[in-house]
């Protein structure tokens, strides 16, 4: 199977039937020997040697360039960004024109279970973002901006509903795009926001429902007609950003985990036929980040990521989605 970069070291944990492969300059690939599915975790700069303790199921990774040792707990499942109902499968939220919010539970293999209503009155919100677990309680949350520019956290209750909302910001009306990304690979969801002048900012989450100081990460982004957090698209342990330019070209901007970008890569053309792009995480259950895209006819297409730089062929997973004013 392909990895994001060349492999340096491989260690095996026989008690969990898992293989850990440190990748040159990037993260550590985790391969499940039962089905050969793989994910990646970010351990630090330039991971090199690794050792496993089968009795505790912990893996210790030496990071040469950051002078650190990271610990991977093999007992813990990797969090799912869009698991709103707690069944370990990736879901989608969608708001219809009347402001009703619907939960479309994924079945774990690229399809759907019956939808359920999980809110109403959401048409007062001008932006909706699914960042994953923003407040650190292990459940997927939603961030929403209202017409006054106030940013609200809707903490998920883990069973398809919400705990009382909390205000987590104001003055966000100046942002023309808001998306979620774990920019530094620390496991805490961040928010990417584009200002009206095209400046791109990262608002770093503190893992507890608040913020660390924001950082500037680029200018000239007002030439992009769509910006979407794509999860860990290239399978190097750090989440990435996807942006579509005015010509319909789709670009991957991989985060380097240290506050800036690796060189961008073109991953598609002709994407101007799509009016909505969503990065829900792993929708089809193969361990790789996917993208869902809606075209003008209201068809929803799954572009299943393969852990590399290009998309395989798309599969239609729904129709009639043109009645939705937001998909996340």
MIVEX-424924 format. One line per field, with one value per residue: residue number from 1; x, y, z of N, C-alpha, C, O in turn. Coordinates in steps of 0.2 Angstrom, whole numbers. Layout:
BEGIN
nr c(NUM,...)
n.east c(X,...)
n.north c(Y,...)
n.up c(Z,...)
ca.east c(X,...)
ca.north c(Y,...)
ca.up c(Z,...)
c.east c(X,...)
c.north c(Y,...)
c.up c(Z,...)
o.east c(X,...)
o.north c(Y,...)
o.up c(Z,...)
END
This chain:
BEGIN
nr c(1,2,3,4,5,6,7,8,9,10,11,12,13,14,15,16,17,18,19,20,21,22,23,24,25,26,27,28,29,30,31,32,33,34,35,36,37,38,39,40,41,42,43,44,45,46,47,48,49,50,51,52,53,54,55,56,57,58,59,60,61,62,63,64,65,66,67,68,69,70,71,72,73,74,75,76,77,78,79,80,81,82,83,84,85,86,87,88,89,90,91,92,93,94,95,96,97,98,99,100,101,102,103,104,105,106,107,108,109,110,111,112,113,114,115,116,117,118,119,120,121,122,123,124,125,126,127,128,129,130,131,132,133,134,135,136,137,138,139,140,141,142,143,144,145,146,147,148,149,150,151,152,153,154,155,156,157,158,159,160,161,162,163,164,165,166,167,168,169,170,171,172,173,174,175,176,177,178,179,180,181,182,183,184,185,186,187,188,189,190,191,192,193,194,195,196,197,198,199,200,201,202,203,204,205,206,207,208,209,210,211,212,213,214,215,216,217,218,219,220,221,222,223,224,225,226,227,228,229,230,231,232,233,234,235,236,237,238,239,240,241,242,243,244,245,246,247,248,249,250,251,252,253,254,255,256,257,258,259,260,261,262,263,264,265,266,267,268,269,270,271,272,273,274,275,276,277,278,279,280,281,282,283,284,285,286,287,288,289,290,291,292,293,294,295,296,297,298,299,300,301,302,303,304,305,306,307,308,309,310,311,312,313,314,315,316,317,318,319,320,321,322,323,324,325,326,327,328)
n.east c(4,2,11,12,25,42,46,54,56,49,38,31,16,11,1,-10,-11,-6,4,17,23,36,37,46,51,38,22,17,12,-1,-5,-18,-17,-28,-36,-29,-31,-27,-21,-15,-4,1,16,27,41,50,50,59,66,57,48,39,28,21,13,7,2,7,16,32,39,53,57,67,70,63,67,60,50,36,21,10,-5,-11,-22,-32,-45,-44,-51,-66,-71,-84,-93,-108,-118,-112,-109,-97,-96,-95,-104,-116,-122,-136,-143,-160,-170,-179,-173,-172,-162,-154,-149,-139,-136,-121,-118,-106,-100,-101,-114,-131,-140,-157,-163,-163,-171,-162,-163,-170,-173,-161,-158,-154,-141,-126,-114,-109,-99,-91,-81,-76,-71,-72,-72,-66,-72,-74,-84,-92,-94,-102,-98,-106,-110,-119,-130,-125,-112,-108,-100,-104,-103,-110,-111,-109,-120,-116,-126,-133,-138,-139,-129,-132,-129,-114,-106,-92,-85,-84,-87,-85,-91,-83,-77,-75,-75,-76,-68,-64,-49,-35,-22,-9,-7,-9,-20,-30,-44,-44,-48,-49,-50,-55,-52,-60,-51,-43,-34,-28,-31,-27,-36,-32,-37,-39,-42,-51,-63,-60,-48,-32,-19,-21,-14,-7,-8,-7,-10,-20,-30,-43,-45,-50,-64,-70,-66,-61,-60,-51,-48,-36,-29,-18,-13,-3,-4,-7,-20,-27,-30,-42,-44,-53,-50,-55,-55,-59,-50,-44,-35,-24,-18,-6,-4,11,12,18,15,14,13,16,22,9,-3,-10,-26,-37,-48,-61,-70,-79,-92,-97,-106,-105,-93,-88,-79,-80,-72,-68,-78,-82,-77,-64,-52,-47,-47,-61,-70,-86,-96,-108,-117,-125,-137,-141,-136,-127,-110,-98,-81,-69,-55,-38,-27,-17,-11,-21,-38,-49,-61,-78,-92,-110,-120,-132,-147,-157,-152,-151,-160,-154,-147,-135,-121,-113)
n.north c(-6,12,25,41,47,41,26,24,16,1,-6,-19,-23,-37,-41,-33,-34,-25,-13,-2,12,23,38,47,62,65,59,45,29,19,3,-9,-26,-35,-31,-24,-10,7,21,37,45,60,63,71,81,74,59,45,32,19,10,-3,-8,-22,-26,-15,-9,2,13,20,34,41,58,66,79,87,84,75,63,54,47,34,28,13,7,16,21,30,47,51,63,67,60,60,53,44,31,26,29,39,54,66,82,93,108,113,123,129,130,119,107,93,76,65,50,40,24,18,13,21,24,27,29,30,47,60,73,86,99,115,132,135,144,156,157,161,154,137,125,110,105,93,86,99,104,95,84,72,70,74,91,107,122,138,153,168,181,192,191,184,169,153,139,123,110,93,79,67,57,61,74,90,99,113,128,138,154,158,167,183,196,190,192,198,188,179,165,150,137,120,113,103,111,110,97,93,87,95,103,116,132,138,154,165,182,197,204,194,188,174,166,156,151,144,131,127,115,114,120,133,147,148,161,168,164,171,164,166,175,183,174,177,174,161,151,141,134,121,111,96,85,72,71,66,56,58,61,74,86,93,106,110,119,127,136,150,145,132,122,111,112,105,109,105,104,107,105,114,127,132,129,114,112,116,105,100,92,90,95,105,106,117,114,110,115,114,108,96,90,77,68,51,43,32,21,16,20,32,49,57,66,75,80,92,94,105,100,94,82,71,67,55,57,46,47,41,41,47,59,60,59,44,37,45,41,41,46,51,61,75,85,98,106,109,121,122,110,99)
n.up c(0,-3,5,13,12,10,19,35,47,53,65,74,83,90,98,95,82,73,63,63,54,52,44,32,37,40,47,56,49,52,52,50,53,52,41,33,32,33,43,48,60,67,74,76,71,58,61,67,73,81,94,102,115,119,130,135,124,118,108,105,98,90,87,76,72,80,93,102,110,105,110,105,109,107,112,110,99,83,82,75,64,60,67,73,80,88,83,78,64,50,48,40,41,37,31,28,17,25,37,45,53,48,52,43,45,42,35,36,25,14,12,17,32,38,39,52,61,69,73,72,65,61,50,53,54,46,43,44,53,54,66,72,87,97,110,118,124,118,109,93,87,83,75,73,64,67,60,66,67,78,85,88,99,97,107,104,109,108,104,93,96,105,117,128,119,117,117,108,101,93,80,69,57,47,40,25,22,32,39,45,52,58,61,66,69,82,87,91,86,74,66,50,43,31,27,21,13,8,16,25,39,54,67,82,90,108,112,122,120,118,112,106,102,86,69,55,39,25,10,-3,-5,-9,-22,-23,-25,-17,-2,8,22,21,29,33,19,11,19,29,42,46,45,30,17,5,-10,-22,-37,-48,-61,-59,-55,-44,-29,-18,-2,8,26,35,48,56,56,43,25,15,-2,-14,-22,-38,-39,-46,-60,-68,-58,-56,-59,-47,-33,-20,-8,3,17,26,32,34,24,18,25,23,29,24,20,13,0,-2,-14,-21,-36,-48,-51,-40,-36,-26,-24,-20,-18,-16,-6,-9,-1,-8,-21,-30,-35,-36,-47,-46,-36,-36,-22,-18,-22,-25,-17,-19,-12,0,10,17,19,29)
ca.east c(0,6,12,13,32,46,46,60,56,43,38,24,13,7,-5,-16,-11,-5,10,18,29,38,38,52,49,30,19,18,7,-4,-9,-22,-16,-34,-39,-24,-33,-22,-22,-8,-5,6,20,32,45,55,50,64,65,51,48,32,27,15,9,3,-1,9,21,36,42,58,56,74,71,59,70,55,47,29,18,4,-9,-14,-29,-37,-47,-43,-57,-70,-73,-91,-98,-112,-122,-108,-109,-91,-97,-95,-111,-117,-127,-138,-149,-164,-172,-184,-169,-172,-156,-155,-143,-139,-131,-118,-118,-99,-97,-102,-121,-135,-146,-163,-161,-167,-171,-159,-163,-174,-171,-154,-157,-151,-134,-123,-109,-109,-93,-91,-73,-74,-72,-69,-72,-62,-76,-74,-90,-92,-97,-103,-98,-110,-109,-125,-129,-122,-105,-106,-98,-107,-101,-115,-108,-113,-120,-114,-131,-136,-141,-134,-130,-133,-124,-109,-103,-85,-82,-88,-83,-83,-94,-78,-74,-79,-75,-74,-67,-60,-43,-30,-17,-3,-7,-9,-26,-35,-47,-43,-52,-46,-54,-53,-54,-62,-45,-40,-29,-30,-30,-29,-38,-30,-41,-35,-44,-56,-68,-57,-44,-25,-18,-22,-8,-8,-5,-7,-14,-22,-35,-50,-46,-53,-71,-72,-61,-64,-55,-51,-45,-29,-30,-12,-12,3,-5,-9,-26,-25,-35,-43,-46,-55,-49,-60,-55,-62,-45,-44,-29,-22,-13,-5,-1,17,12,22,12,14,11,20,20,2,-3,-16,-29,-42,-50,-68,-74,-83,-98,-99,-108,-104,-88,-88,-74,-82,-67,-68,-85,-83,-74,-57,-47,-44,-51,-65,-74,-93,-97,-115,-118,-131,-143,-143,-133,-121,-105,-92,-74,-65,-48,-34,-21,-11,-12,-27,-45,-51,-68,-83,-98,-116,-122,-138,-150,-162,-149,-151,-164,-150,-143,-128,-120,-107)
ca.north c(0,18,29,48,48,34,23,23,11,-3,-10,-23,-25,-43,-42,-29,-36,-18,-12,6,13,30,40,52,69,67,56,37,26,13,-2,-14,-32,-39,-30,-20,-3,11,28,40,50,65,62,76,83,69,53,40,25,17,4,-5,-12,-26,-27,-9,-7,9,14,26,36,46,63,68,86,91,82,73,56,54,40,32,23,8,5,21,22,37,50,52,70,69,55,64,49,39,24,25,30,46,56,72,87,97,112,114,131,132,131,113,104,85,72,59,45,36,17,16,10,25,24,31,26,35,54,62,80,87,106,120,139,136,148,163,156,162,149,131,121,104,104,87,87,106,106,90,79,66,70,79,97,111,129,142,160,171,186,198,189,180,162,149,132,118,104,87,75,60,53,65,80,95,102,120,132,143,159,157,172,189,200,185,194,200,182,176,158,148,130,117,109,102,114,109,90,92,83,100,106,123,135,142,159,170,189,200,206,188,185,168,165,150,151,138,128,125,108,114,125,140,148,151,166,166,166,172,159,167,181,181,168,178,171,154,151,137,132,116,106,89,79,70,68,63,51,59,62,81,87,97,111,109,125,128,142,152,140,125,118,109,112,102,113,100,108,104,103,118,133,134,124,111,115,114,100,100,86,89,100,104,106,122,111,108,121,113,103,94,86,74,63,44,42,25,16,13,24,37,55,58,73,74,86,92,98,110,95,92,75,71,63,54,56,43,48,35,42,50,65,61,55,39,39,46,37,45,43,54,65,80,88,105,109,111,128,120,103,99)
ca.up c(0,-3,11,11,10,11,26,38,52,54,71,74,89,88,103,92,75,70,61,64,50,53,37,31,38,42,52,57,47,57,47,54,50,50,35,29,31,36,44,50,65,67,80,77,65,56,65,64,76,85,98,104,121,118,136,136,117,117,103,106,91,91,82,76,71,86,99,106,109,105,112,102,113,103,114,108,92,81,82,68,64,59,70,78,84,92,81,75,57,48,46,37,43,31,33,22,16,31,43,49,52,47,52,38,47,37,36,37,19,8,11,22,36,38,42,58,62,75,75,68,66,59,44,55,54,40,42,48,52,58,67,76,95,98,117,121,128,114,105,88,89,77,76,69,65,66,56,69,67,84,84,93,99,98,109,102,115,106,101,88,98,107,124,127,115,121,113,108,98,90,75,63,51,42,37,19,22,38,38,51,50,63,57,69,70,89,89,93,80,73,61,45,41,25,28,15,9,5,20,28,46,58,74,85,96,114,114,128,118,117,107,107,97,79,65,48,35,18,7,-10,-5,-12,-29,-22,-25,-12,3,12,26,18,33,31,12,9,24,33,49,47,40,24,15,-2,-12,-29,-40,-52,-67,-58,-53,-37,-26,-11,2,14,31,37,55,60,55,36,20,10,-9,-16,-28,-41,-38,-51,-64,-69,-52,-56,-59,-41,-29,-13,-6,10,19,32,35,31,24,15,30,21,33,20,20,7,-1,-4,-18,-24,-42,-49,-52,-33,-35,-21,-26,-16,-21,-11,-6,-9,3,-12,-23,-35,-34,-40,-50,-41,-35,-34,-16,-17,-26,-22,-11,-20,-7,6,10,20,20,33)
c.east c(4,6,13,20,36,46,53,61,49,44,31,22,8,1,-11,-16,-10,2,11,24,30,39,43,49,42,28,21,12,5,-8,-12,-21,-22,-37,-35,-26,-28,-24,-15,-9,2,10,25,36,51,56,55,63,59,51,41,33,21,10,5,0,1,15,25,40,47,58,63,74,67,62,65,53,40,26,11,1,-13,-21,-34,-39,-46,-50,-60,-73,-80,-95,-102,-117,-119,-108,-102,-91,-98,-102,-111,-123,-129,-144,-153,-166,-176,-180,-169,-165,-157,-148,-144,-134,-128,-118,-111,-96,-99,-109,-124,-139,-151,-161,-165,-166,-167,-159,-168,-172,-164,-153,-155,-144,-131,-117,-110,-103,-93,-83,-71,-75,-68,-68,-68,-66,-77,-80,-89,-96,-99,-102,-102,-110,-116,-124,-126,-114,-103,-105,-100,-104,-108,-112,-112,-114,-119,-119,-136,-140,-136,-135,-131,-127,-120,-106,-95,-81,-87,-84,-82,-87,-89,-75,-78,-79,-73,-74,-63,-54,-39,-24,-10,-2,-7,-15,-32,-38,-46,-48,-48,-51,-51,-56,-56,-57,-41,-35,-32,-27,-31,-30,-37,-34,-37,-37,-49,-62,-66,-52,-37,-24,-18,-15,-10,-4,-5,-11,-16,-27,-42,-51,-49,-60,-74,-65,-64,-58,-56,-49,-38,-29,-25,-10,-5,2,-7,-15,-24,-31,-35,-46,-48,-54,-55,-61,-58,-57,-45,-37,-29,-17,-12,-1,6,17,15,21,13,12,17,18,13,2,-10,-19,-35,-44,-57,-72,-78,-90,-101,-101,-107,-99,-88,-82,-76,-77,-68,-75,-87,-80,-68,-51,-44,-49,-54,-67,-81,-94,-105,-114,-124,-137,-145,-140,-127,-117,-100,-86,-70,-58,-44,-28,-15,-13,-18,-33,-46,-58,-73,-89,-104,-119,-129,-140,-155,-158,-148,-156,-161,-146,-136,-127,-113,-106)
c.north c(6,21,36,50,41,32,22,17,7,-7,-13,-24,-31,-44,-38,-30,-29,-17,-4,7,21,32,46,59,70,62,48,34,20,9,-8,-21,-36,-38,-25,-13,1,18,31,45,54,64,67,77,77,63,48,33,25,11,3,-9,-16,-26,-21,-6,0,9,20,28,42,51,67,76,90,88,80,65,56,47,39,27,19,6,10,21,29,40,51,59,71,63,58,60,44,32,22,25,37,48,63,76,91,101,114,122,133,132,125,110,96,82,66,55,41,29,14,13,14,26,28,26,32,42,55,69,81,95,109,127,140,141,155,162,157,158,143,127,115,102,98,89,94,107,100,85,72,65,76,85,101,118,133,149,163,177,192,196,185,172,158,142,128,112,98,83,68,55,57,71,85,97,109,124,137,147,158,162,178,192,195,187,196,194,179,169,156,140,127,113,109,104,111,101,88,88,88,103,114,126,139,147,164,177,191,202,200,185,179,167,159,152,145,136,126,118,108,119,132,141,150,157,164,168,167,167,160,173,179,176,170,176,164,155,146,135,127,112,99,84,78,67,64,58,52,61,69,82,93,101,110,116,125,135,144,148,133,120,117,108,109,106,108,105,104,103,109,126,136,128,120,114,112,109,100,93,85,95,99,104,112,120,110,115,120,107,102,89,82,70,57,42,35,19,13,16,30,43,56,65,71,81,86,96,102,106,93,85,76,65,62,53,53,44,41,36,45,57,66,57,49,41,40,41,42,42,47,59,70,84,96,109,111,117,127,113,103,92)
c.up c(0,3,8,8,11,18,29,43,52,61,71,82,88,92,100,85,71,68,61,59,50,46,37,32,40,47,52,54,51,52,51,50,48,44,30,28,35,38,46,56,65,74,81,71,64,60,62,68,80,89,101,110,121,124,137,130,116,112,104,100,93,85,82,76,77,92,104,105,110,107,109,106,108,105,112,101,90,80,75,69,64,62,76,82,88,90,78,67,56,45,43,40,37,33,27,22,21,37,47,48,53,48,48,41,42,39,37,30,13,7,17,26,36,42,48,59,69,76,70,70,64,53,47,55,47,38,47,47,57,60,70,83,97,106,121,125,124,110,99,89,82,79,71,70,63,62,59,70,74,82,90,93,101,100,107,109,114,104,97,90,101,114,123,124,119,116,114,103,95,85,69,57,45,38,31,19,29,37,44,48,57,60,59,70,78,92,91,87,79,67,57,43,36,27,21,10,6,10,24,35,49,65,78,91,102,116,120,126,117,112,110,102,90,75,58,44,27,16,0,-11,-8,-19,-29,-21,-20,-8,8,16,24,22,31,24,10,14,27,40,51,42,35,22,7,-4,-20,-32,-45,-59,-66,-56,-46,-34,-19,-8,8,20,33,44,59,58,48,31,17,3,-11,-22,-31,-41,-42,-55,-66,-63,-51,-57,-52,-37,-22,-12,1,12,26,35,31,30,22,20,28,25,30,20,13,6,-4,-8,-21,-31,-43,-49,-45,-32,-30,-23,-21,-20,-15,-11,-6,-5,-2,-14,-28,-32,-39,-43,-45,-41,-33,-27,-14,-22,-22,-17,-13,-16,-1,5,13,21,24,36)
o.east c(10,1,15,21,33,46,58,65,44,48,26,26,3,-4,-17,-20,-14,7,6,29,26,43,43,45,40,31,26,6,10,-13,-8,-23,-22,-40,-37,-24,-24,-29,-10,-15,7,7,27,35,55,61,56,59,56,55,37,37,15,4,0,-4,-3,20,22,43,45,58,64,78,69,59,64,55,37,30,7,4,-18,-24,-40,-34,-46,-55,-56,-76,-83,-101,-100,-119,-122,-106,-102,-87,-100,-105,-105,-128,-125,-148,-150,-164,-176,-183,-166,-163,-160,-143,-149,-128,-131,-118,-110,-90,-100,-111,-121,-142,-150,-158,-171,-161,-169,-155,-170,-169,-162,-147,-154,-140,-134,-114,-111,-101,-96,-80,-65,-80,-62,-63,-68,-63,-81,-81,-87,-102,-96,-103,-103,-109,-119,-118,-124,-111,-97,-109,-99,-104,-111,-110,-118,-109,-119,-118,-142,-144,-130,-140,-130,-121,-122,-104,-93,-75,-93,-78,-77,-86,-91,-71,-84,-83,-68,-79,-60,-55,-39,-20,-5,3,-4,-16,-37,-34,-46,-51,-44,-57,-45,-62,-55,-58,-36,-32,-38,-21,-36,-26,-41,-35,-31,-35,-51,-66,-71,-51,-36,-29,-15,-11,-15,2,-4,-15,-13,-28,-46,-56,-50,-63,-80,-60,-69,-53,-62,-48,-35,-29,-26,-4,-1,7,-9,-15,-19,-37,-30,-50,-44,-57,-59,-66,-59,-58,-46,-33,-33,-11,-16,3,6,22,15,25,12,10,22,13,12,7,-15,-16,-38,-42,-60,-78,-82,-95,-107,-97,-108,-99,-88,-82,-74,-79,-69,-78,-92,-80,-66,-46,-39,-55,-51,-67,-81,-92,-107,-111,-128,-143,-150,-142,-123,-119,-97,-86,-68,-55,-46,-23,-10,-16,-20,-32,-44,-60,-73,-90,-103,-120,-131,-136,-157,-162,-146,-156,-164,-143,-132,-132,-108,-101)
o.north c(6,21,37,53,36,36,20,13,11,-10,-11,-26,-31,-47,-40,-28,-28,-19,0,4,25,29,50,61,76,62,46,35,17,11,-11,-21,-41,-42,-23,-9,-2,21,27,48,52,65,68,73,76,62,47,29,30,6,8,-13,-13,-27,-22,-2,3,4,26,24,47,49,70,79,96,91,82,62,58,42,44,21,21,2,8,20,34,37,52,61,76,61,59,62,40,28,17,22,41,45,66,73,93,99,115,125,139,134,125,109,94,84,62,56,38,27,8,11,12,28,30,21,37,42,53,72,78,97,107,128,145,142,159,168,154,158,145,126,116,99,96,93,94,110,101,81,68,60,81,84,99,120,131,152,161,179,197,201,184,170,160,139,129,108,98,83,63,49,55,74,84,96,112,122,139,145,158,161,177,191,197,183,196,195,178,166,158,137,131,110,113,100,111,99,83,87,86,106,117,122,144,146,166,177,189,202,201,180,179,168,156,156,140,140,123,115,102,121,136,137,153,158,159,172,164,165,155,176,174,173,166,177,161,158,146,134,128,110,96,78,82,61,59,55,47,63,71,80,97,101,109,119,122,139,140,148,130,114,122,104,110,107,109,108,98,100,108,130,142,123,124,117,106,109,101,88,80,101,94,102,113,124,108,119,125,102,107,85,85,67,57,39,32,13,8,14,33,42,55,69,67,86,81,102,101,109,89,82,81,60,66,49,56,42,36,32,46,61,71,53,50,47,36,38,45,36,46,61,68,87,100,115,114,118,132,109,106,91)
o.up c(2,7,2,4,13,23,25,42,52,62,68,86,86,90,101,81,66,72,59,60,48,42,41,27,41,53,49,57,54,50,56,45,44,41,25,23,39,34,45,56,63,79,87,66,68,64,56,65,82,87,102,111,122,123,141,130,113,113,105,97,96,80,86,80,78,98,110,100,115,106,109,107,105,102,112,96,94,78,71,73,67,59,81,88,91,94,74,64,60,41,42,42,34,37,22,26,22,42,53,42,57,46,48,40,38,45,38,30,7,2,21,24,34,47,48,57,74,81,65,75,66,51,42,56,42,32,52,41,62,56,70,85,98,107,127,130,126,107,100,91,77,85,65,76,58,60,56,73,75,78,95,87,106,96,109,113,118,102,96,86,100,117,117,125,125,110,119,102,95,85,65,52,39,34,32,14,32,35,48,43,61,58,55,73,80,98,93,83,85,64,59,41,37,27,16,4,3,8,25,36,47,68,77,95,100,121,122,131,117,108,115,97,88,78,56,45,23,20,-3,-16,-8,-22,-34,-17,-18,-11,11,13,24,20,28,24,6,13,28,43,57,36,36,24,4,-1,-24,-29,-46,-62,-70,-55,-42,-37,-15,-11,13,18,32,47,66,59,46,34,16,2,-10,-26,-28,-43,-42,-53,-65,-64,-46,-56,-52,-37,-18,-15,5,8,31,41,25,35,23,18,30,23,32,19,8,11,-8,-6,-24,-31,-38,-48,-45,-27,-31,-24,-18,-24,-11,-16,-3,-6,1,-11,-30,-28,-44,-42,-39,-46,-28,-27,-8,-26,-17,-12,-9,-16,4,0,13,23,22,40)
END
